[in-house]
Amino acid sequence: MFDTHTEINLGDAQLDRDHSELMRLSQALLDVPNDRNVLALEALYTAAREHFSLEDADLRRLGGNNSVCHLDEHALVLKSLEEVLEILRDPATTSEKANQMLSSLAMELLRWLPEHIREMDSGLASVRSQARFGGSPIVFA
């Protein structure tokens, strides 16, 4: 298992807040009551779409292979969220299947997100800081 409470601060307040919220919403999928699973996943989808939209605008301005890979990851995560939402909304989906899907999705997101932040978003945060302040922030852990 992994530590879902670990905060990964990049020194960009907006990105850090968004990442914390995405982790919180992903974690919440593990404990959501059956009658609220669609609402919980919709909340995560909305937060992810808004956050990725912010990052994607910066990534498109930057260009390059790293940006393309980063954009692709965002698109794939949103597609996965949409696909699971579609299954959860299907009246033929049993509670057991819905719980299994949500749990699996949450665990994968909680594994993926910290790695994505460290490997991809850290570079973007540095570029954003350089554009605003003329240098990269120093983050003490």
N, C-alpha and C positions, 0 to 999 in steps of 0.2 A: 504494500500500500504506500501511498505518498502523502506528504504533509500538505493538506489543502489550505492550511492557515498561513503558510509562508507568503509574505508579501514580497513582491519583486518590484522594488522602486527603481525607476529609471531617471529620476530627476526632472520629469516632465509631469507637472501636477495633473493635467487633463488626462494624459495617457494612464498615469498611475491610478487615478480615480476610476477610470473606465475599466481597467484591468481588474481592479479589486471588485467592482460590481459584477463583471463577467464571472469571476471565480465564485462569488457569493451566489449568483443565480444558478450556476452549474451545480454547486454543492446542494442547493435547495431542491434540485430535481431528485436527489436521493431520498428525501423525506416527505415529498409532497403527497397529500391524500389523493386517492383515486379521482375524486370528483373535481380536483383542481389541477390535474396534470396538464391539460391543454393550456390553461391560463398560465401556468408556470413556464411551460415551454415557449409560449407566445411572448412572455416577458423577456426571456433570454434571447429569443430571436430578434425582437425589437432592439434590445440593447446591443447585440452583436452587429446588427445591420447598421445602426447609427455609428457605432464605434469604427467599424470597418470603413464606412463611408468617409469618415474623417481621415483615417490613415490612407485610404486609397487615393484621395485627392493629393496628398503629399507625395505618395509613391508615383503617381502618374507624372507629377512635375519633375521628379528625380530621374525617372527612367532607368534603364539598365536591367541586366539579367536578375539581379537581386530583387529589384522591384517587381519584375514579372512573377517570380516565384512567390513572393509575399502576397501579391494580388491573387494568384491562383489559390493559395491556401485559404484566404478569406472566402473566395467564391465557393470552394469545396465545403467549408464549414457551413456556410449559409445553405447550400444545397442539402447537406445532411440534415440540418435542422428542419428545412421545409419538408423533406421526405418523411421524417419521423412525425412531424405535425400532421401530415396527410394521413398517415396510418392511425394516429391517435384519434383523429376526427371521424374515422370510418366506424360506423355503428357496429360493424362485424368484429371489430377488435375487442378481444376480451380484456378484462382488467389485468389478468395475469400477463398477457402479452404486452399490454401497455406498460406495466411496471417493469417488466424485463427490458423492454426497449429503452425506457427512460433511464433505468439504472446503467445499462450498457453505454448509452450516450453520455451520461453524466461522468462516468468513470473515464471514458476516452477524452472528453473535454478537459477534465481535471488533470489528466496526464499530459495532454497536448498543450494547453494554454501556457503553463510556466515555461515549457521548452520554447514555444513560439515567442514569448516575451523576451527571454534571454537571448535567443539566437537571431531573431528578426527585428523585433520592435526596439531593441536596444540601439541598433544602428539608426533607425528612424528617429528615435528620441534624441540621439546625438546630433543628427542633421538639423532637427527642429531647433535645438538649443543653439547650435552654431549660427543659424539664421537669425535668431532673436537676440543673442547675447555676444556673438562673435567668438564663442568657445563652447566646449562641452562641459556639462556640470560634473562635479565630483560628488559621487554618492558614497557615503560611509555606511558600512553595514555593521 
